[in-house]
Amino acid sequence: MDNICNFCNVVLKNKYNLQIHQLNNKKCLQIQDIKEKDKMKKDNELIRINKDNIKKEKEINKLLISLKEKDNLLKEKDKALKDKEEHILKLEEQIKELQNNIKDIAIKSVSTPKTSNTINQNKYLFLTPFNLTKEEIKEKIEKNFTKDHFMNGQKGVADFTYNNLLLDENKQLNYFCSDTSRKFFCYKDVNGELKKDIKTKMLTNFIADDIIIKSNNIYNNALADKNIKLDACHKYLIKKFDILNMKNDNNEFTATLSVLTCNPPQNTNNNETKVEDISSDVIFEIEEDEEDDEEYVYYTSEYFENQERLLKEMDKDSVYYKFFEKQLIEKKNKYLPVF
């Protein structure tokens, strides 16, 4: 059984005869050739399959590397977004802290004694009443206060107030600045009586809450954009702080309104009272108490000393350090020579 030819299955007597048979027998040689060719064909097919497998494996590796790179990129973006959100939270905490510090400084500032001043009603008479309701003002703010107003801070609020709240349908003012140096304003109420408003305190308190709500909406909508840059975030935060701080420091709002309303137009309708019809002797008293004289209290020499002390305590790398340093220098140049 050991001497069977494995190609043609012929049985031979011994191994020697088997070898001779496989080397010389034509029929066996033909069978061997066919089997060899089949073997080579199979081997070549295996080689081709292996090459295809290697090529596909390389392509799969490239895809895996690409997916890994994209995954890393997404992780980096997520981290950057998280860092930006944390930075914004820290800045907002700084704003709250600075607001509290400013409020404490204002309370500790030296108060000035009461003084009495008069305003000539003949020169600064309101010809149209300031009769807007809280609901009407809220509606106007919601409808007409824009991002452009917001990005101009308190100046933008003053511009909005002048064009939307202080002008009636005939473009007549209902709120005048009667003394630009001391920021005295006056207006006519619904009963036609002349009223005072020192440094726009009444007007500021009347509109501030709705302005702040609208400003917060503009700020939140802007930061909802995931593509917003960090510099833009800083600008929005600064403007938000400027408007949020109106109740504590409305000097920029007041100064802008004093320019816009210091030269009111004359209303010459027959049904309206004319300036020249009012006796020059008719005046009304403005009693300046400690509460009304807030601006003069606010800008005493002690105020600037406290502000400088506060500035020294701030982190110089903080985004608000240069902002408050610049504001302090501007206020010193404007108000300190008065004292």
Secondary structure as UniProt FT lines:
FT   TURN            2..3
FT   TURN            6..8
FT   HELIX           15..24
FT   HELIX           26..108
FT   STRAND          115..120
FT   TURN            121..123
FT   HELIX           134..144
FT   HELIX           147..151
FT   HELIX           153..164
FT   TURN            169..170
FT   STRAND          175..179
FT   TURN            180..183
FT   STRAND          184..188
FT   TURN            190..191
FT   STRAND          194..198
FT   TURN            199..200
FT   HELIX           201..223
FT   TURN            226..227
FT   HELIX           230..244
FT   HELIX           245..247
FT   HELIX           251..260
FT   TURN            270..271
FT   HELIX           275..277
FT   TURN            280..281
FT   STRAND          283..288
FT   TURN            290..293
FT   HELIX           294..298
FT   HELIX           301..313
FT   TURN            316..317
FT   HELIX           319..335
FT   HELIX           336..338
//
